[in-house]
Amino acid sequence: MAKKSVLARSNKPSKFSTRETNRCFKCGRKRGYMRQFDLCRICFRELANEGKIPGIRKSSW
């Protein structure tokens, strides 16, 4: 979990557009971010295993 101050700082408009970082909306993690789902890889896996993301399921072959 990211600190509340870090989350608040990331929501503020930045001085330069290149400084903006994408963060997971659920936990605030910035690394392993998936832009398509607005989630980090850990939260994505948790929600996908629970079946809460439509159209996503665990692959098996």
MONOR-V144095 format. One record per backbone hydrogen bond with DSSP energy under -1.0 kcal/mol. NH is the residue of the N-H (numbers start at 1). CO is the residue of the C=O. Records with the same first field share a line. If there is no record, write none. Layout:
NH->CO / CO
This chain:
2->27
7->3
8->4
9->5
10->6
11->7
19->16
24->29
25->38
28->24
34->39
38->34
39->34
41->32
44->40
45->41
46->42
47->43
48->44
49->45
50->46
52->47
56->53
